[in-house]
Amino acid sequence: MPRRPFRRVVLTTPHTCPSVNSHHFEKRDVVTNPNALTSLSFFSIVVHPRHHRLGRWLVIRPTASKPTRESAALTQFALSSSNTLDFNLTVDIAVRNRNKRIGIYYDYIESQAFYDGDRFGFELLPPFYQGHKTTSEIKPAFQGTQLMLGNSVSTTYNTEKGKGFYNVDVEVYTKLRLKIWIFKIHHVNPTIKCTLSLPVPSNTSSTSTVTLGTDCDVDY
C-alpha cells in the first residue's frame, strides 16, 4: 500500500515558548509596576539634572526681582584741593520677590559707589534668604576718605556743587540661587544700578535725604 507523506508535528510547551513572549511580559511588568516607574524617574533625574532644571525653569517661568523703592541719605560729601573726598552716604534699596513658588538665596552682595566714574565706596553686605512674595531691604553704607584719581573730578564737583546736586552712581553686585520646591538652581548674577541725584548738604552736620522711587535698573 502507498506510504503516507511524513508530517512533522512540533509540540509547544510553556518551557519552549518563544523568547519574545517572555520579553513582552517583562516589559509590561516594567510599565505597570509603580516601583519600577519610581526607579526610572529617579535614575533620569540623577543622570540628566540639567535637563530637569531646564524643564522646571520653563514650566515655572520665574519673574525677575526688581527694586520697588529706593532712597538715599547724604551727610557728608567734601572734596579737598588735593582731590581727597570725605563722604558719608547711605542707600536703602527695597527688592521685591514677585514669584509665588520661588525663594531667593542672596549668597553674595557687594556694593560700590562711584563719582564721575571714579570709585570711592565699597561694602560687602551679609547674605540672606528671601521668601516668595516678600520684600527685602539692601542697605549699603559708605563712609570714609578716598583719594579720587580722575582728571575731571574737581571740575565736576565744583560744577555740581554750584547747581545744588551731586550725581552719584551706586551698583550692587549679587549672586543668587533660586529655590523651587526642594530644588536649588545654580547661581545667577544680577546687578542693581542706581543713579542718584543728591542735594548738597547745607552744612557738615546736616543730612540730605532723597527718595528715588523706582529709578534703579537690574542687569542680568
C-alpha positions as CSV (number, residue, x, y, z in Angstrom):
1,M,0.0,0.0,0.0
2,P,1.3,3.5,-0.6
3,R,3.1,5.3,2.2
4,R,1.6,8.3,3.7
5,P,3.6,11.5,3.4
6,F,5.6,12.4,6.6
7,R,4.1,15.2,8.6
8,R,6.3,17.0,11.1
9,V,4.5,17.9,14.3
10,V,6.0,20.4,16.8
11,L,4.7,20.4,20.3
12,T,5.0,23.7,22.2
13,T,5.1,23.7,25.9
14,P,5.4,26.6,28.4
15,H,9.1,25.8,28.6
16,T,9.6,26.2,24.9
17,C,7.5,29.3,24.3
18,P,9.3,31.8,22.0
19,S,11.6,34.1,24.0
20,V,9.9,37.2,22.5
21,N,6.8,36.5,24.7
22,S,8.9,36.4,27.9
23,H,10.4,39.8,26.9
24,H,7.0,41.1,26.2
25,F,5.8,40.1,29.6
26,E,8.9,41.7,31.3
27,K,8.3,45.0,29.5
28,R,4.7,45.0,30.5
29,D,5.7,44.5,34.2
30,V,8.1,47.4,34.0
31,V,5.5,49.8,32.6
32,T,2.7,48.8,35.1
33,N,4.9,48.4,38.2
34,P,4.9,51.7,40.2
35,N,8.1,50.8,41.9
36,A,9.8,50.5,38.5
37,L,8.5,53.8,37.4
38,T,9.8,55.4,40.6
39,S,13.2,53.9,40.0
40,L,13.3,55.1,36.3
41,S,12.3,58.6,37.3
42,F,15.0,58.8,40.0
43,F,17.6,57.4,37.6
44,S,16.7,60.0,34.9
45,I,17.0,62.9,37.5
46,V,20.4,61.7,38.6
47,V,21.7,61.2,35.1
48,H,20.2,64.3,33.4
49,P,20.0,67.0,36.1
50,R,20.5,69.8,33.7
51,H,17.6,68.7,31.5
52,H,15.3,68.7,34.5
53,R,16.5,72.1,35.7
54,L,15.7,73.5,32.3
55,G,12.3,71.8,32.3
56,R,11.4,73.2,35.7
57,W,12.6,76.6,34.7
58,L,10.4,76.6,31.5
59,V,7.3,75.4,33.3
60,I,7.5,77.8,36.3
61,R,8.9,80.8,34.4
62,P,10.3,82.8,37.3
63,T,9.6,86.6,37.4
64,A,12.7,88.8,37.7
65,S,13.1,90.6,41.0
66,K,13.0,94.4,40.7
67,P,13.7,97.3,43.1
68,T,10.4,98.7,44.3
69,R,11.7,101.7,46.3
70,E,15.0,103.4,46.8
71,S,16.1,106.3,49.0
72,A,19.5,107.8,49.9
73,A,20.8,110.0,52.7
74,L,24.0,112.1,52.2
75,T,25.6,113.5,55.3
76,Q,29.0,114.5,54.0
77,F,30.5,114.9,50.5
78,A,33.5,117.2,50.5
79,L,36.4,117.3,48.0
80,S,39.7,118.9,49.1
81,S,42.2,120.7,46.9
82,S,44.2,117.5,46.8
83,N,41.3,115.5,45.4
84,T,40.6,113.7,48.7
85,L,36.9,113.0,49.1
86,D,35.3,112.8,52.6
87,F,32.0,111.1,52.3
88,N,29.1,109.6,54.3
89,L,26.3,108.1,52.2
90,T,23.6,105.5,53.0
91,V,21.3,103.9,50.4
92,D,18.2,101.9,51.0
93,I,17.0,99.7,48.2
94,A,13.8,97.6,48.6
95,V,13.8,94.5,46.4
96,R,10.6,92.6,45.8
97,N,10.4,88.8,45.1
98,R,7.2,88.7,43.0
99,N,7.2,84.9,42.5
100,K,4.6,82.7,44.1
101,R,6.6,79.5,44.3
102,I,10.3,80.6,44.2
103,G,12.5,81.6,47.1
104,I,15.8,83.5,46.5
105,Y,19.1,83.0,48.3
106,Y,21.3,86.1,48.2
107,D,24.6,84.3,48.6
108,Y,26.8,87.3,47.8
109,I,26.1,91.1,47.9
110,E,28.8,93.6,47.0
111,S,28.0,97.3,46.8
112,Q,30.2,100.1,45.2
113,A,29.7,103.8,44.9
114,F,31.1,106.0,42.0
115,Y,31.5,109.7,41.4
116,D,32.5,111.0,38.0
117,G,33.4,107.4,37.0
118,D,35.8,107.0,40.0
119,R,35.0,104.5,42.7
120,F,35.1,105.9,46.2
121,G,33.0,103.5,48.3
122,F,32.9,99.7,48.8
123,E,30.9,97.5,51.2
124,L,30.1,93.8,51.5
125,L,26.6,93.1,52.8
126,P,25.5,89.9,54.7
127,P,23.8,87.2,52.7
128,F,20.1,86.4,53.3
129,Y,17.2,84.3,52.1
130,Q,14.1,86.0,50.6
131,G,10.8,84.1,50.6
132,H,8.2,84.2,47.9
133,K,6.1,87.3,47.6
134,T,8.2,89.2,50.1
135,T,10.2,92.5,50.1
136,S,13.7,92.8,51.5
137,E,16.0,95.8,52.2
138,I,19.5,96.1,50.8
139,K,21.2,99.0,52.7
140,P,24.8,99.8,51.7
141,A,26.5,102.5,53.8
142,F,29.6,104.3,52.5
143,Q,31.7,106.3,54.9
144,G,35.4,107.3,54.9
145,T,38.0,109.1,52.9
146,Q,39.2,108.3,49.4
147,L,41.7,109.8,47.0
148,M,40.0,110.5,43.7
149,L,42.2,109.8,40.7
150,G,40.0,111.1,37.8
151,N,41.3,114.2,36.0
152,S,37.9,115.8,35.8
153,V,36.6,115.1,39.3
154,S,37.5,118.5,40.7
155,T,35.8,120.3,37.8
156,T,32.7,118.1,38.0
157,Y,32.4,118.5,41.8
158,N,32.6,122.3,41.7
159,T,30.0,122.5,38.8
160,E,27.5,120.2,40.5
161,K,28.0,121.9,43.9
162,G,27.1,125.2,42.2
163,K,23.9,123.5,40.8
164,G,23.0,122.1,44.2
165,F,23.1,118.4,43.3
166,Y,25.8,115.7,43.2
167,N,25.3,112.8,40.8
168,V,26.5,109.5,42.3
169,D,26.2,106.0,40.9
170,V,25.7,103.0,43.1
171,E,26.0,99.4,41.9
172,V,25.1,96.3,43.8
173,Y,26.5,93.0,42.5
174,T,24.8,89.8,43.6
175,K,25.0,86.1,43.3
176,L,21.6,84.4,43.7
177,R,20.2,80.9,43.8
178,L,16.6,80.1,43.2
179,K,14.8,77.7,45.4
180,I,12.0,75.8,43.6
181,W,10.2,73.3,45.9
182,I,13.1,71.2,47.2
183,F,15.4,72.1,44.3
184,K,18.0,74.8,44.2
185,I,19.0,76.3,40.8
186,H,22.7,77.3,40.2
187,H,23.8,80.9,40.5
188,V,22.5,83.9,38.5
189,N,24.4,87.2,38.8
190,P,22.1,90.3,38.5
191,T,23.5,93.8,39.1
192,I,21.4,96.6,40.5
193,K,22.4,100.0,39.1
194,C,21.2,103.3,40.6
195,T,22.0,106.8,39.6
196,L,21.4,109.2,42.5
197,S,21.0,113.0,42.3
198,L,21.7,114.0,45.8
199,P,21.1,117.5,47.2
200,V,24.2,119.3,48.5
201,P,24.0,119.3,52.3
202,S,23.6,122.8,53.7
203,N,26.4,122.2,56.2
204,T,28.6,119.4,57.5
205,S,26.2,118.4,60.3
206,S,23.0,118.2,58.1
207,T,21.7,115.2,56.2
208,S,20.3,115.5,52.7
209,T,17.7,112.7,52.1
210,V,16.2,111.9,48.7
211,T,13.5,109.4,47.8
212,L,14.3,107.8,44.4
213,G,11.1,106.0,43.6
214,T,11.8,103.2,41.1
215,D,14.8,104.7,39.3
216,C,17.2,101.7,39.7
217,D,17.6,99.1,36.9
218,V,18.6,95.5,37.1
219,D,21.0,93.9,34.6
220,Y,21.2,90.1,34.2
